Each structure stands twice: as structure tokens, then as C-alpha cells.
Amino acid sequence: MKLAAYLAQGRRTFGLHTPEGLIDLGRRFAGRHADLKALIADGALDEARAFLSEPVDAREQDVTFLPTIDDPAKIFCVGMNYADKRAEFAETDPAPTLFVRFPYSQTGHGCPVLKPAVTHQFDYEGELAVIIGRAGFRISAAQAYDHVAGYSCYMDGSVRDWQHAWFTAGKNWRKTGAFGPWLVTTDEIPDPHCLAIGTWLNGRQVQDDNTAHMVHRIPELIEYISTFSPLEPGDVIITGSPGGVGKKRNPPLFMKEGDCIEVEIEKIGRLSNVIAREAIAA
């Protein structure tokens, strides 16, 4: 089952994505579940599944996609989590590298990703996002998948000349992270560690890997993060980018205004965005 958050004729809602279009769950639930995060928190995924046979309410091209989870309480990002990426950056620390994103730094599928006006080093990073479905604290790796609602694509845009050892300043510019197009529930992806993952810049593939090559796997990440931070429904863990990032190419390859950046993950779909220049108020 695929679940998306979007605007339909200016109204915020969420629904089921099907090959024919979108089934509006916000309207059908009539306030019982306010948004996709609430649906997950209320344990109502089976309620949503019951509407899969209903007629669609909108075509995909007639809506504006929001980030899959528009207002997560926490977004944890994992750095240096693929073997090729670690080799590119000469990373040797065995512990997971973590940093955070804030919700305002996200945008949805098909919406502009904003290149900050102050940089010429805006880099792409295609990643698998994990959406937490059930709250937990100090979750064991053996129980980790019981706390997952589903998966999505993420383009974790990086402002390299503002990204230092602590990462935060390079990762939290407005609308630099794209999240979508939708959440795919775990029943459709029983093993998230066998998925092809790739990134395309203007139609050229620039990252090509498989989630099997994650250094720290999803159960380990959930156990590690939940040791110090309780996890809540709708929290997001972005699991790291493969090698091939623009900063480590010769010559470097960075995103610029007008570029099309796409992240595709097997069994999930393709997240597509055009790069726009950040507007600076006079």
C-alpha cells in the first residue's frame, strides 16, 4: 500500500496512491485521522487499506505533493553508511554517524528544491527513508521492524561549503531535502536490504548501489538511536547515501538552477524535483 500527503485544490489531505490516481483518505476519515502521521500513530493502516477498491478522487498530475511526513517530530540522518561512500570520504569511525534535519528543510515530490543563494556547492544524496510506525524507547534490533510503518525515497541535499564535521549547517537550509513520493508499507517490502537505489541528475545516473551494502542496517540503527532518544510514530530515519556524490567527483559535480534531480528505489518509486534558486527578500 502506498500513502501520500498532498494538496488537492489547495486543501491539505492525504490518501492512497494507485496506478489510476489518489484516493482521498482525509475526506473519507472526516477528521478521525488528521493527517498521514496521525493515521500511523492511530494504528489505522488497515482502515486505510479498506478503501483501496474505491474510485480515485484526483489524478497524480492534479495535486501538489507534500513531504511524505510533513511535520515529523524528529528526522535522524545517517552519514557514511555505504561502503563506497565511506571509501570516498576515507571514513574509518565504526560507529554510526548521525545528524538531524528539521521539518522546514523538506519539500515534496515534484516541488522545487531550493539551491541556497550563498553556495555553488549544492550536492545530491539519494537515500532510503524509514518511517517509524510505533513508539518505542530502547528498542532491540530483534524487535526493530515491529516499529516501522514503511519506507520512502529521500534526496538529502547538502550545502557542502557549509557542511563541516558536525553537518547541521550544511543540511538544514529551507527546502533542500526532498521526501517522497509516498510511503510504501512494510508488507510490500519485507526486506529493505535488497533494493536497488539510484540517483539521476539531468537524466545521467550518478549513484548506483543496493541497500544490501549499508554498513549499519535498519534494525541496528533503530536500536542505536532509540537507546538515547524515544522514537514516535512519524519520526524519520534517513539511512545514508551511496557513493558517487558530486563533491568527490573529478571535476566536482554540483546541482544548479534548472537541474532535474531524481532518486529511485526499487519497490518504492521515483522522487523527482527541479532545482530552483532560493529567493532573497529585498
Backbone as CSV, one residue per row, in Angstrom:
resi,resn,N_x,N_y,N_z,CA_x,CA_y,CA_z,C_x,C_y,C_z
1,MET,0.845,-1.190,0.000,0.000,0.000,0.000,0.880,1.240,0.000
2,LYS,0.475,2.203,-0.851,1.214,3.464,-0.955,0.351,4.593,-0.406
3,LEU,0.939,5.414,0.471,0.232,6.504,1.125,0.991,7.800,0.885
4,ALA,0.260,8.843,0.494,0.887,10.114,0.158,0.200,11.257,0.879
5,ALA,0.961,12.311,1.153,0.425,13.572,1.658,0.474,14.581,0.524
6,TYR,-0.590,15.387,0.370,-0.637,16.272,-0.787,-1.660,17.383,-0.590
7,LEU,-1.614,18.349,-1.511,-2.608,19.407,-1.599,-3.513,19.109,-2.792
8,ALA,-4.818,19.125,-2.563,-5.800,18.953,-3.630,-6.667,20.203,-3.672
9,GLN,-6.554,20.968,-4.743,-7.270,22.243,-4.875,-7.027,23.134,-3.655
10,GLY,-5.772,23.153,-3.216,-5.370,23.996,-2.103,-5.665,23.437,-0.727
11,ARG,-6.277,22.277,-0.651,-6.650,21.670,0.634,-5.633,20.596,1.002
12,ARG,-5.105,20.666,2.230,-4.159,19.656,2.694,-4.907,18.366,3.005
13,THR,-4.409,17.280,2.484,-5.043,15.999,2.740,-4.005,14.892,2.581
14,PHE,-4.451,13.662,2.632,-3.576,12.516,2.419,-4.410,11.396,1.838
15,GLY,-3.753,10.443,1.194,-4.544,9.398,0.566,-3.728,8.229,0.082
16,LEU,-4.437,7.325,-0.564,-3.840,6.139,-1.160,-3.409,6.465,-2.584
17,HIS,-2.208,6.054,-2.922,-1.761,6.208,-4.299,-1.966,4.889,-5.031
18,THR,-2.629,4.958,-6.180,-2.859,3.791,-7.031,-2.398,4.145,-8.443
19,PRO,-2.283,3.167,-9.332,-1.891,3.489,-10.719,-2.860,4.459,-11.396
20,GLU,-4.104,4.486,-10.959,-5.103,5.363,-11.569,-5.099,6.770,-10.984
21,GLY,-4.600,6.922,-9.757,-4.609,8.228,-9.116,-4.674,8.099,-7.609
22,LEU,-5.212,9.126,-6.952,-5.198,9.211,-5.496,-6.605,9.111,-4.926
23,ILE,-6.732,8.309,-3.896,-7.986,8.139,-3.154,-7.866,8.958,-1.884
24,ASP,-8.725,9.936,-1.719,-8.616,10.930,-0.652,-9.090,10.349,0.683
25,LEU,-8.128,9.995,1.540,-8.478,9.466,2.865,-8.827,10.573,3.839
26,GLY,-8.244,11.748,3.664,-8.578,12.860,4.546,-10.065,13.147,4.523
27,ARG,-10.660,13.111,3.350,-12.098,13.347,3.228,-12.895,12.171,3.779
28,ARG,-12.455,10.965,3.498,-13.220,9.798,3.931,-13.180,9.604,5.445
29,PHE,-12.052,9.941,6.056,-11.982,9.800,7.514,-12.605,10.986,8.242
30,ALA,-12.863,12.061,7.532,-13.622,13.205,8.069,-13.138,13.634,9.455
31,GLY,-11.836,13.783,9.602,-11.291,14.303,10.849,-10.904,13.255,11.871
32,ARG,-11.219,11.986,11.628,-10.822,10.956,12.604,-9.314,10.803,12.671
33,HIS,-8.661,10.953,11.539,-7.197,10.930,11.479,-6.803,12.183,10.700
34,ALA,-6.176,13.121,11.369,-5.989,14.457,10.797,-5.048,14.475,9.598
35,ASP,-4.045,13.621,9.606,-3.070,13.590,8.519,-2.413,12.223,8.504
36,LEU,-1.437,12.053,7.634,-0.801,10.743,7.493,-0.070,10.339,8.767
37,LYS,0.588,11.291,9.404,1.258,10.973,10.667,0.256,10.492,11.711
38,ALA,-0.899,11.136,11.789,-1.926,10.729,12.751,-2.479,9.354,12.405
39,LEU,-2.663,9.078,11.118,-3.136,7.758,10.703,-2.193,6.673,11.208
40,ILE,-0.892,6.919,11.048,0.110,5.961,11.511,0.069,5.850,13.031
41,ALA,0.031,6.988,13.720,0.030,6.991,15.184,-1.205,6.302,15.743
42,ASP,-2.331,6.418,15.043,-3.580,5.810,15.496,-3.672,4.328,15.153
43,GLY,-2.643,3.793,14.525,-2.641,2.375,14.172,-3.723,2.011,13.183
44,ALA,-3.982,2.913,12.227,-5.144,2.763,11.352,-4.776,2.404,9.912
45,LEU,-3.615,1.810,9.693,-3.240,1.450,8.331,-4.220,0.451,7.722
46,ASP,-4.729,-0.482,8.512,-5.708,-1.431,7.975,-7.012,-0.739,7.609
47,GLU,-7.391,0.292,8.358,-8.568,1.083,7.989,-8.365,1.705,6.622
48,ALA,-7.179,2.225,6.385,-6.882,2.850,5.100,-6.939,1.826,3.975
49,ARG,-6.413,0.653,4.223,-6.356,-0.393,3.196,-7.751,-0.762,2.698
50,ALA,-8.745,-0.615,3.531,-10.116,-0.980,3.160,-10.675,-0.109,2.037
51,PHE,-10.033,1.043,1.769,-10.531,1.949,0.735,-9.851,1.742,-0.621
52,LEU,-8.992,0.745,-0.738,-8.222,0.561,-1.960,-9.092,0.297,-3.188
53,SER,-10.274,-0.234,-2.999,-11.141,-0.538,-4.146,-12.027,0.640,-4.551
54,GLU,-11.939,1.753,-3.847,-12.788,2.913,-4.143,-12.270,3.664,-5.368
55,PRO,-13.137,4.441,-6.017,-12.681,5.233,-7.165,-11.735,6.343,-6.721
56,VAL,-10.842,6.723,-7.632,-9.881,7.778,-7.295,-10.568,9.144,-7.295
57,ASP,-10.008,10.055,-6.525,-10.542,11.412,-6.423,-9.731,12.428,-7.211
58,ALA,-8.482,12.112,-7.522,-7.635,13.063,-8.245,-6.549,12.308,-8.988
59,ARG,-6.160,12.853,-10.121,-5.006,12.304,-10.833,-3.727,12.848,-10.201
60,GLU,-2.667,12.091,-10.353,-1.389,12.483,-9.748,-0.951,13.870,-10.222
61,GLN,-1.157,14.163,-11.505,-0.695,15.441,-12.053,-1.547,16.626,-11.600
62,ASP,-2.665,16.361,-10.920,-3.551,17.444,-10.485,-3.375,17.815,-9.013
63,VAL,-2.414,17.198,-8.334,-2.185,17.508,-6.926,-0.760,18.029,-6.750
64,THR,-0.520,18.642,-5.604,0.823,19.069,-5.207,1.262,18.201,-4.042
65,PHE,2.309,17.433,-4.250,2.756,16.524,-3.205,3.444,17.300,-2.079
66,LEU,3.168,16.896,-0.864,3.866,17.375,0.324,4.939,16.362,0.693
67,PRO,5.897,16.723,1.552,6.791,15.684,2.080,5.966,14.531,2.640
68,THR,6.437,13.330,2.468,5.663,12.148,2.870,5.154,12.284,4.299
69,ILE,6.017,12.652,5.219,5.609,13.073,6.559,5.952,14.552,6.645
70,ASP,4.914,15.375,6.695,5.106,16.819,6.561,5.717,17.451,7.811
71,ASP,5.367,16.918,8.967,5.835,17.536,10.221,6.333,16.492,11.208
72,PRO,7.347,15.714,10.824,7.882,14.733,11.767,8.462,15.415,12.997
73,ALA,8.292,14.794,14.151,8.896,15.357,15.359,10.411,15.287,15.297
74,LYS,10.931,14.237,14.647,12.383,14.059,14.564,12.749,13.482,13.203
75,ILE,13.822,14.005,12.635,14.413,13.442,11.421,15.872,13.146,11.728
76,PHE,16.194,11.884,11.867,17.576,11.457,12.090,18.190,11.062,10.752
77,CYS,19.364,11.565,10.477,20.077,11.257,9.238,21.349,10.493,9.566
78,VAL,21.601,9.479,8.780,22.781,8.641,8.983,23.785,8.950,7.880
79,GLY,24.983,9.289,8.256,26.028,9.564,7.280,26.977,8.390,7.123
80,MET,27.662,8.357,6.006,28.742,7.388,5.773,28.275,5.948,6.000
81,ASN,27.144,5.585,5.402,26.551,4.284,5.712,26.600,3.297,4.552
82,TYR,27.336,3.631,3.478,27.583,2.675,2.398,29.090,2.549,2.227
83,ALA,29.533,1.350,1.871,30.968,1.094,1.787,31.656,2.046,0.811
84,ASP,31.051,2.282,-0.366,31.697,3.150,-1.353,31.761,4.594,-0.856
85,LYS,30.734,5.031,-0.169,30.732,6.400,0.358,31.824,6.552,1.426
86,ARG,31.959,5.565,2.279,32.991,5.626,3.318,34.383,5.679,2.676
87,ALA,34.561,4.936,1.597,35.857,4.952,0.910,36.115,6.325,0.286
88,GLU,35.073,6.936,-0.312,35.232,8.262,-0.919,35.714,9.298,0.098
89,PHE,35.173,9.210,1.318,35.479,10.206,2.348,36.526,9.721,3.345
90,ALA,37.128,8.558,3.076,38.152,7.987,3.956,37.652,7.884,5.400
91,GLU,36.401,7.453,5.551,35.779,7.349,6.867,36.180,6.025,7.520
92,THR,36.642,6.102,8.777,37.078,4.890,9.476,36.358,4.669,10.803
93,ASP,35.606,5.653,11.279,34.906,5.517,12.565,33.842,4.427,12.444
94,PRO,33.887,3.400,13.293,32.928,2.291,13.163,31.520,2.627,13.653
95,ALA,31.352,3.651,14.457,30.032,3.994,14.994,29.199,4.703,13.937
96,PRO,27.869,4.587,13.989,27.029,5.336,13.053,27.257,6.841,13.190
97,THR,27.328,7.516,12.062,27.409,8.975,12.032,25.985,9.521,11.955
98,LEU,25.595,10.369,12.903,24.229,10.897,12.948,24.230,12.417,12.899
99,PHE,23.216,12.956,12.261,22.914,14.385,12.341,21.405,14.523,12.195
100,VAL,20.901,15.738,12.318,19.453,15.933,12.269,19.079,16.906,11.157
101,ARG,17.881,16.730,10.647,17.213,17.698,9.795,15.985,18.216,10.541
102,PHE,15.530,19.397,10.126,14.309,19.958,10.685,13.214,19.928,9.616
103,PRO,11.944,19.846,10.024,10.867,19.691,9.039,10.818,20.773,7.970
104,TYR,11.150,22.028,8.310,11.065,23.098,7.318,12.060,22.908,6.170
105,SER,13.054,22.040,6.355,14.068,21.835,5.326,13.603,20.871,4.240
106,GLN,12.370,20.391,4.319,11.857,19.387,3.392,10.935,20.002,2.332
107,THR,10.814,19.289,1.228,9.814,19.590,0.214,9.306,18.276,-0.364
108,GLY,8.236,18.343,-1.148,7.618,17.139,-1.666,8.023,16.805,-3.090
109,HIS,7.615,15.648,-3.526,7.827,15.174,-4.897,7.239,16.175,-5.890
110,GLY,7.996,16.478,-6.925,7.515,17.375,-7.958,7.578,18.842,-7.613
111,CYS,8.005,19.174,-6.416,8.106,20.563,-5.972,9.558,21.035,-6.098
112,PRO,9.787,22.339,-6.170,11.164,22.814,-6.295,12.001,22.481,-5.055
113,VAL,13.226,22.082,-5.297,14.268,22.038,-4.279,15.049,23.337,-4.422
114,LEU,15.259,24.027,-3.310,15.865,25.354,-3.374,17.379,25.297,-3.181
115,LYS,18.092,25.790,-4.173,19.545,25.935,-4.046,19.821,27.232,-3.284
116,PRO,20.468,27.157,-2.119,20.768,28.385,-1.388,21.586,29.357,-2.233
117,ALA,21.232,30.622,-2.144,21.884,31.636,-2.968,23.361,31.791,-2.640
118,VAL,23.778,31.403,-1.426,25.152,31.656,-0.982,26.133,30.567,-1.391
119,THR,25.653,29.516,-2.093,26.555,28.397,-2.371,26.608,28.069,-3.850
120,HIS,27.767,27.529,-4.267,27.925,26.903,-5.578,28.287,25.426,-5.395
121,GLN,28.067,24.904,-4.184,28.426,23.516,-3.873,27.208,22.783,-3.297
122,PHE,26.133,22.773,-4.071,24.896,22.118,-3.648,24.895,20.699,-4.212
123,ASP,25.020,19.722,-3.334,25.257,18.331,-3.719,24.008,17.476,-3.522
124,TYR,23.937,16.396,-4.279,22.833,15.425,-4.216,23.245,14.234,-3.350
125,GLU,22.249,13.632,-2.685,22.460,12.365,-1.981,21.128,11.624,-1.954
126,GLY,21.036,10.520,-2.680,19.826,9.704,-2.700,19.840,8.700,-1.568
127,GLU,18.709,8.590,-0.847,18.695,7.754,0.352,17.339,7.071,0.552
128,LEU,17.372,5.966,1.282,16.165,5.285,1.731,15.731,5.864,3.068
129,ALA,14.473,6.287,3.152,13.916,6.810,4.398,13.054,5.750,5.065
130,VAL,13.196,5.637,6.369,12.403,4.730,7.196,11.440,5.571,8.021
131,ILE,10.154,5.232,7.984,9.147,5.966,8.751,8.708,5.095,9.928
132,ILE,8.858,5.641,11.129,8.504,4.897,12.336,6.977,4.810,12.463
133,GLY,6.492,3.624,12.825,5.057,3.404,12.932,4.553,3.207,14.340
134,ARG,5.432,2.782,15.241,5.016,2.521,16.618,6.080,3.055,17.561
135,ALA,5.630,3.741,18.605,6.552,4.368,19.551,7.387,3.318,20.276
136,GLY,8.571,3.743,20.679,9.421,2.841,21.441,10.649,3.543,21.970
137,PHE,11.204,2.988,23.020,12.421,3.501,23.634,13.286,2.305,23.981
138,ARG,14.557,2.391,23.609,15.497,1.284,23.803,14.949,0.003,23.168
139,ILE,14.670,0.146,21.891,14.135,-0.948,21.088,15.288,-1.879,20.702
140,SER,15.096,-3.161,20.856,16.136,-4.103,20.450,16.121,-4.255,18.935
141,ALA,17.273,-4.612,18.376,17.346,-4.842,16.937,16.383,-5.950,16.521
142,ALA,16.194,-6.945,17.370,15.298,-8.060,17.039,13.850,-7.607,16.898
143,GLN,13.481,-6.521,17.562,12.098,-6.033,17.518,11.947,-4.788,16.643
144,ALA,13.019,-4.354,16.013,13.014,-3.056,15.329,11.958,-2.967,14.230
145,TYR,11.827,-3.997,13.398,10.881,-3.913,12.286,9.429,-3.809,12.759
146,ASP,9.147,-4.233,13.986,7.795,-4.074,14.534,7.433,-2.599,14.713
147,HIS,8.428,-1.727,14.682,8.215,-0.294,14.907,8.266,0.513,13.611
148,VAL,8.320,-0.160,12.467,8.420,0.519,11.179,7.072,0.495,10.469
149,ALA,6.624,1.670,9.994,5.391,1.745,9.210,5.661,1.525,7.730
150,GLY,6.790,2.040,7.248,7.080,1.902,5.827,8.316,2.669,5.422
151,TYR,8.468,2.824,4.086,9.694,3.361,3.510,9.361,4.373,2.416
152,SER,10.311,5.262,2.161,10.145,6.251,1.107,11.524,6.599,0.553
153,CYS,11.536,7.474,-0.455,12.787,7.994,-1.024,13.102,9.349,-0.401
154,TYR,14.380,9.678,-0.355,14.814,10.976,0.154,15.991,11.471,-0.676
155,MET,15.959,12.760,-1.031,17.108,13.411,-1.644,17.642,14.395,-0.605
156,ASP,18.706,13.992,0.050,19.269,14.734,1.182,20.270,15.765,0.666
157,GLY,19.746,16.875,0.127,20.614,17.890,-0.459,21.597,18.462,0.547
158,SER,22.844,18.618,0.120,23.929,19.017,1.020,24.605,20.274,0.509
159,VAL,24.666,21.288,1.357,25.388,22.523,1.035,26.825,22.316,1.536
160,ARG,27.689,21.836,0.637,28.979,21.299,1.060,29.880,22.339,1.727
161,ASP,29.854,23.578,1.258,30.765,24.560,1.846,30.264,25.067,3.196
162,TRP,29.083,24.624,3.616,28.599,24.901,4.969,28.545,23.621,5.801
163,GLN,28.934,22.517,5.230,28.879,21.229,5.927,30.266,20.911,6.465
164,HIS,30.357,20.865,7.769,31.635,20.572,8.419,31.488,19.258,9.187
165,ALA,32.343,18.979,10.122,32.309,17.700,10.828,30.986,17.472,11.555
166,TRP,30.293,18.556,11.877,29.038,18.423,12.618,27.815,18.480,11.706
167,PHE,27.965,18.687,10.409,26.960,18.509,9.355,25.763,19.461,9.383
168,THR,25.284,19.883,10.561,23.970,20.513,10.667,23.816,21.721,9.756
169,ALA,24.806,22.589,9.688,24.677,23.805,8.888,24.586,23.512,7.393
170,GLY,25.076,22.379,6.969,25.007,22.024,5.554,23.744,21.306,5.163
171,LYS,22.902,20.975,6.150,21.761,20.098,5.887,20.398,20.708,6.193
172,ASN,20.358,21.949,6.660,19.080,22.469,7.149,18.641,23.768,6.496
173,TRP,19.073,23.998,5.268,18.572,25.124,4.505,17.143,24.808,4.041
174,ARG,16.363,25.840,3.870,14.947,25.671,3.555,14.751,24.920,2.227
175,LYS,13.932,23.873,2.291,13.522,23.081,1.118,14.702,22.543,0.321
176,THR,15.685,22.024,1.037,16.827,21.390,0.381,16.761,19.861,0.428
177,GLY,15.818,19.314,1.188,15.639,17.870,1.265,14.293,17.476,0.684
178,ALA,14.289,16.625,-0.336,13.036,16.169,-0.945,12.673,14.791,-0.390
179,PHE,11.377,14.600,-0.097,10.899,13.413,0.617,9.637,12.921,-0.083
180,GLY,9.718,11.718,-0.670,8.538,11.197,-1.340,8.901,10.116,-2.367
181,PRO,8.021,9.810,-3.322,6.733,10.472,-3.498,5.688,10.071,-2.457
182,TRP,5.879,8.879,-1.854,4.878,8.323,-0.951,5.542,7.329,-0.008
183,LEU,4.789,6.890,0.965,5.215,5.840,1.889,4.724,4.509,1.340
184,VAL,5.598,3.528,1.299,5.220,2.159,0.936,5.274,1.321,2.204
185,THR,4.154,0.674,2.535,4.069,-0.059,3.797,4.942,-1.316,3.777
186,THR,5.271,-1.771,4.967,6.255,-2.845,5.118,5.803,-4.166,4.507
187,ASP,4.503,-4.383,4.367,4.052,-5.638,3.775,4.496,-5.771,2.325
188,GLU,4.747,-4.627,1.657,5.216,-4.660,0.280,6.738,-4.738,0.192
189,ILE,7.421,-4.459,1.307,8.890,-4.511,1.328,9.313,-5.293,2.577
190,PRO,9.168,-6.598,2.547,9.521,-7.372,3.741,11.007,-7.317,4.081
191,ASP,11.860,-7.099,3.072,13.300,-6.970,3.310,13.789,-5.676,2.664
192,PRO,14.036,-4.627,3.457,14.501,-3.367,2.880,15.977,-3.380,2.501
193,HIS,16.645,-4.513,2.708,18.076,-4.603,2.412,18.351,-5.426,1.160
194,CYS,17.466,-5.259,0.170,17.720,-5.896,-1.133,17.141,-5.033,-2.245
195,LEU,17.245,-3.701,-2.086,16.612,-2.762,-3.006,17.660,-1.999,-3.814
196,ALA,17.501,-1.978,-5.112,18.345,-1.118,-5.943,18.027,0.335,-5.624
197,ILE,19.062,1.162,-5.501,18.899,2.584,-5.209,19.791,3.370,-6.159
198,GLY,19.207,4.388,-6.786,19.980,5.170,-7.741,19.547,6.623,-7.752
199,THR,20.441,7.489,-8.204,20.178,8.919,-8.332,20.539,9.347,-9.749
200,TRP,19.685,10.194,-10.335,19.903,10.709,-11.683,19.924,12.235,-11.646
201,LEU,20.905,12.836,-12.281,20.998,14.289,-12.426,20.885,14.600,-13.908
202,ASN,19.782,15.277,-14.272,19.509,15.606,-15.685,19.568,14.365,-16.572
203,GLY,19.026,13.264,-16.068,18.948,12.032,-16.838,20.188,11.166,-16.806
204,ARG,21.255,11.639,-16.206,22.502,10.875,-16.094,22.556,10.213,-14.725
205,GLN,22.760,8.900,-14.691,22.833,8.227,-13.400,24.158,8.544,-12.721
206,VAL,24.057,9.058,-11.494,25.249,9.485,-10.756,25.462,8.667,-9.478
207,GLN,24.461,7.921,-9.049,24.620,6.984,-7.934,23.920,5.682,-8.312
208,ASP,24.547,4.562,-7.997,24.015,3.252,-8.375,24.508,2.240,-7.355
209,ASP,23.592,1.759,-6.516,24.013,0.842,-5.459,22.820,-0.013,-5.058
210,ASN,22.944,-0.703,-3.956,21.877,-1.545,-3.423,21.883,-1.398,-1.909
211,THR,20.709,-1.370,-1.312,20.635,-1.214,0.143,21.264,-2.384,0.888
212,ALA,21.567,-3.450,0.196,22.312,-4.556,0.811,23.680,-4.113,1.291
213,HIS,24.174,-3.002,0.747,25.531,-2.548,1.062,25.577,-1.516,2.181
214,MET,24.467,-1.338,2.904,24.528,-0.485,4.091,25.479,-1.091,5.113
215,VAL,26.286,-0.245,5.719,27.207,-0.703,6.758,26.433,-0.984,8.047
216,HIS,25.589,-0.042,8.444,24.736,-0.205,9.614,23.306,-0.397,9.121
217,ARG,22.735,-1.566,9.374,21.415,-1.892,8.836,20.309,-1.281,9.698
218,ILE,19.122,-1.310,9.157,17.997,-0.615,9.786,17.739,-1.080,11.216
219,PRO,17.693,-2.362,11.522,17.480,-2.755,12.922,18.552,-2.216,13.862
220,GLU,19.794,-2.220,13.413,20.881,-1.690,14.229,20.716,-0.186,14.448
221,LEU,20.313,0.527,13.396,20.124,1.974,13.517,18.996,2.308,14.487
222,ILE,17.890,1.570,14.397,16.767,1.816,15.308,17.180,1.521,16.743
223,GLU,17.903,0.431,16.957,18.375,0.114,18.299,19.309,1.210,18.811
224,TYR,20.230,1.655,17.978,21.217,2.662,18.379,20.540,3.987,18.715
225,ILE,19.675,4.480,17.806,19.028,5.773,18.014,18.086,5.737,19.202
226,SER,17.316,4.661,19.331,16.326,4.594,20.415,16.964,4.360,21.778
227,THR,18.255,4.080,21.813,18.950,3.971,23.096,18.965,5.309,23.821
228,PHE,19.118,6.409,23.034,19.177,7.727,23.675,17.943,8.586,23.401
229,SER,17.170,8.252,22.360,16.005,9.069,22.008,14.782,8.191,21.799
230,PRO,13.698,8.431,22.521,12.460,7.712,22.203,12.050,7.999,20.759
231,LEU,11.530,6.996,20.088,11.024,7.165,18.731,9.495,7.190,18.767
232,GLU,8.910,8.043,17.920,7.465,8.232,17.884,6.948,7.959,16.482
233,PRO,5.668,7.630,16.345,5.102,7.464,15.008,5.306,8.718,14.162
234,GLY,5.745,8.521,12.942,6.024,9.630,12.049,7.456,10.120,12.083
235,ASP,8.252,9.705,13.057,9.676,10.028,13.030,10.311,9.379,11.799
236,VAL,11.379,9.996,11.311,12.011,9.554,10.070,13.488,9.292,10.323
237,ILE,13.967,8.176,9.799,15.397,7.869,9.802,15.833,7.764,8.345
238,ILE,16.745,8.645,7.944,17.288,8.623,6.585,18.603,7.847,6.655
239,THR,18.696,6.776,5.873,19.677,5.731,6.168,21.024,5.873,5.472
240,GLY,21.285,7.004,4.825,22.600,7.207,4.233,22.593,7.098,2.721
241,SER,23.612,7.689,2.140,23.728,7.795,0.685,24.846,6.906,0.158
242,PRO,24.640,6.287,-1.005,25.736,5.551,-1.643,26.848,6.484,-2.107
243,GLY,27.900,5.901,-2.624,28.972,6.680,-3.218,28.526,7.328,-4.523
244,GLY,29.392,8.198,-5.044,29.098,8.875,-6.301,28.641,10.306,-6.139
245,VAL,28.725,10.852,-4.918,28.286,12.224,-4.685,29.161,13.199,-5.487
246,GLY,28.577,14.374,-5.738,29.244,15.341,-6.594,30.544,15.877,-6.049
247,LYS,30.625,16.027,-4.745,31.824,16.608,-4.124,33.071,15.801,-4.416
248,LYS,32.944,14.477,-4.530,34.111,13.618,-4.685,34.387,13.243,-6.135
249,ARG,33.671,13.852,-7.076,33.958,13.613,-8.490,35.078,14.551,-8.966
250,ASN,35.684,14.168,-10.065,36.764,14.981,-10.638,36.447,15.238,-12.112
251,PRO,36.008,16.462,-12.448,35.791,17.598,-11.547,34.528,17.416,-10.719
252,PRO,34.364,18.196,-9.632,33.148,18.097,-8.816,31.896,18.382,-9.651
253,LEU,30.801,17.783,-9.243,29.526,17.919,-9.952,28.467,18.356,-8.947
254,PHE,28.044,19.608,-9.049,27.058,20.134,-8.114,25.782,20.532,-8.852
255,MET,24.680,20.592,-8.097,23.388,20.947,-8.678,23.280,22.460,-8.848
256,LYS,22.595,22.853,-9.916,22.397,24.272,-10.200,20.945,24.508,-10.609
257,GLU,20.572,25.748,-10.649,19.211,26.123,-11.003,18.819,25.510,-12.349
258,GLY,17.634,24.904,-12.398,17.124,24.287,-13.615,17.426,22.814,-13.743
259,ASP,18.320,22.277,-12.925,18.635,20.850,-12.966,17.443,20.023,-12.488
260,CYS,17.362,18.803,-12.995,16.384,17.828,-12.518,17.118,16.759,-11.732
261,ILE,16.740,16.556,-10.492,17.359,15.545,-9.636,16.307,14.486,-9.291
262,GLU,16.668,13.214,-9.447,15.720,12.122,-9.225,16.378,11.021,-8.403
263,VAL,15.611,10.475,-7.482,16.049,9.335,-6.672,15.033,8.219,-6.883
264,GLU,15.506,7.057,-7.279,14.612,5.914,-7.480,15.069,4.757,-6.615
265,ILE,14.108,4.159,-5.903,14.392,2.982,-5.090,13.418,1.881,-5.489
266,GLU,13.961,0.734,-5.752,13.173,-0.427,-6.145,12.015,-0.652,-5.173
267,LYS,10.839,-0.953,-5.706,9.598,-1.244,-4.974,8.964,-0.006,-4.337
268,ILE,9.626,1.150,-4.446,9.043,2.369,-3.879,8.600,3.304,-4.991
269,GLY,9.511,3.752,-5.837,9.168,4.668,-6.909,10.282,5.655,-7.144
270,ARG,9.959,6.703,-7.922,10.961,7.699,-8.290,10.539,9.070,-7.786
271,LEU,11.390,9.656,-6.982,11.232,11.007,-6.452,11.913,11.959,-7.418
272,SER,11.166,12.960,-7.910,11.697,13.844,-8.938,11.474,15.302,-8.550
273,ASN,12.516,16.122,-8.680,12.443,17.541,-8.326,13.312,18.355,-9.261
274,VAL,12.937,19.601,-9.461,13.747,20.547,-10.229,14.382,21.531,-9.242
275,ILE,15.612,21.876,-9.499,16.337,22.794,-8.625,15.962,24.241,-8.993
276,ALA,15.577,24.996,-7.988,15.265,26.416,-8.154,16.175,27.231,-7.248
277,ARG,16.390,28.486,-7.620,17.222,29.360,-6.811,16.407,29.901,-5.643
278,GLU,17.022,29.912,-4.492,16.391,30.484,-3.315,16.096,31.974,-3.535
279,ALA,14.863,32.388,-3.245,14.503,33.795,-3.374,14.999,34.567,-2.163
280,ILE,15.659,35.662,-2.393,16.170,36.504,-1.308,15.335,37.782,-1.272
281,ALA,14.688,38.028,-0.141,13.870,39.216,0.003,14.747,40.468,-0.035
282,ALA,14.243,41.497,-0.714,14.993,42.761,-0.800,14.999,43.455,0.545
